[in-house]
Amino acid sequence: MRPTRAEMEAARDRTVCDVLADDLRVLFCGINPGLWTAATGHHFARPGNRFWPTLHASGFTPRRFRPDEQGELTTLGLGLTNVVARATARADELTAEEFAAGGRILEAKVARHRPRWLAVAGVTAYRAAFADPRAAVGPQSRTLGGTRIWVLPNPSGLNAHWTAASLAAEFARLREAAGAPGLPVPGLTA
């Protein structure tokens, strides 16, 4: 479904339901829903977003899922949420207070659902939500209870310095660390 401009503008400030279950291998966490995502109700729905192709290319999924198939992820031990629930056209519309509150809400979700890994897609969002200005892409020393944290590059098409191959390699590093079954990624060294 391709939302119209009017549908996308009407989606401003909406939320998108989490895709959650208890004891997931990895809970993927976006920054916040974009207007396309909020209009469709599906995470990472904008066609230029590379999340779904990267999830497959990294071996997390046996095929490339469409955003409207997001509910199937829990059967693979995967879930989806956001740091900030409110939909905006751009992440820079979010305030520092929203990121801090989102970090606290995310911490509560993790405590309730106990995923093995929380994977935050966007280092800037992670830094803002968890007051960790020196965080870099990769595994973090911080944990949330028994949940380990991995910061992933933002899969937005606007994040061009991460190529499709380098995104897939970073996601695959997380997949291997999480013990998630999957296919090896060509060219990836352990």
N, C-alpha and C positions, 0 to 999 in steps of 0.2 A: 504494500500500500504506500503510495506516494502522497503524503499529506500536502494540502494546499497551503499557501502562505497564511490564509486566515485560520486554518486549523492549527498551524504551528504557533501563530501568535496567541491563539486561545489556549495553547498548552503551557504558556509561560506560568511559572510558579507551581505547576502540577508536580506530583510525585509519581514514581513508577514502582510497582510492587517488587520487592526483593524476590529472588529465586533462592530459597534457603531450605536446608534440612539439617538435622543434627549430625555431628561427626563427619562433616565433609572433609575430603582431602585438601581442597583449596577453595577458599572463598575469594573470588575476584571482586575488587572494589574499584569502581570508576570514580572520577572526581565528582560529577553531578550529571543528571540527565540533561542532554541538549533538547532543544525544542522538537526535533524530529523524533527522538526517542520518546519524549513525553506524549507527543501526538499519536504515536503508534502503540505505546505501552510496552515496547520491547527495548531492552538494553542494547547499547551500541548499535542502534538501528540505522544511523545515517550511512548511506552507501559508501562514502569515502573513508569511513572508519575501518581500521584494519584488524580490529579485535577478532572477529569470527574467522577470517582467513588465517590469522596468526595462531589462533587456538588449534586449528587443524594442522597447519604446517609444523607446529611444534610437537605434534603427537598427542595432544590432550584429547582430541576427538577423532573417531575413525573416519569421519568425512567432514566436509565443511557444512556446519549448521547455519541455518538462516536465523535471524533475530527472532522470528515468530516461533522457533523451536526451542527457545531458551529453557522451557520447563523440563526438557529432556536431560539437561545437564546434571541434575541431581542423581540420576541413575548412574552417572560416571563419577560421582563423588565431587562434583563441582557446583558452585553457587555464584550468585551475582548480587551485589549491593552497590551503594555509593557512599562517599564520604558525606556529601551534602545531598539531601533528598530533593531540594527545590530545583525545578528546571529553569534554565536560563539559555539565552542565545550563545553566551560565551562564559567561560569559567571566571574571567576577570570581573564579572558582575557580582561575584560572591564576596562577602566580607570576611575579615579575619575572625570575627565573632562566629560566623556561620561555620567556618572550618574548625574552630576550637570546639564548638558544640557538636559538630559532626563527628569529631574524634571521640568525644565522650559517648555519643550514641553508638558509634561503631564498636567501641570497647564493650559496651553492654551487649550488643548483638553477638560478639565473639564469645563473651562469657556464657551467654545463654545457649548458643549452638555448637560451641567447641570445635571449630574446624582445626585441622592440623596446621594449616598455613593460611594467613591472610595475605593476599597479593594486591597491593595498592598500585593501580595503573596511573602513575604520574608522581614523579619525585617531588614536585612543587606542592602538590596536594598533601602528600605524606608529611612533608616538612611543616606545613601550616597546621594540619590537624593534630600532630603529635609534638609540636614545638621542638623539632629536631632539625635545625637549620643546616647541619652538616651531612645529613643523610644523602646517600648516593644510591644509584640503581644497584640492586642485588640484595642478598640476605642482610638482615639487620640484627644487631646484637640484642635489641629490645624484644621482649615477648609480651603477649597479653595473656596472662595465666600460662597455660600450656601451649598456646598457639604461637608459632613462629611467624615472623613477618618477612616478606620479600617485597621490595619496591621494584616494580616493572616500569619500563618506559611507557609513556602515554601512547596508545595505538592510533591516536587521531592522525588523519592524513596530513594535518598541519605540522606534525612533528617529523619533518622530512629528514632530519639528520639520522634518524633510525630507519634503515632500509627494511624491506620485507624480510630479508634474510637475517639481519641482525636482531630484529624483533623476535623472529621465530627461534633463533638461537638462545636468546635470553629467556623466553617463555619455556623452552626445552630444559634449560638449566634448572628452573623451578620445578618442572615436571619430574625430572630425575631426582631432585632433592626431596620432593614430596612422595616419592615412591609410587607415583601414578603410572599405571600401565600405559603404554603407547608405543608408537613407532619411532625408531631412531631418526634423527634429523640429519639429512646428508650434509657433510662438511662440518658437523659439530664434533668437537673433541671434548672428551670428558675431563 
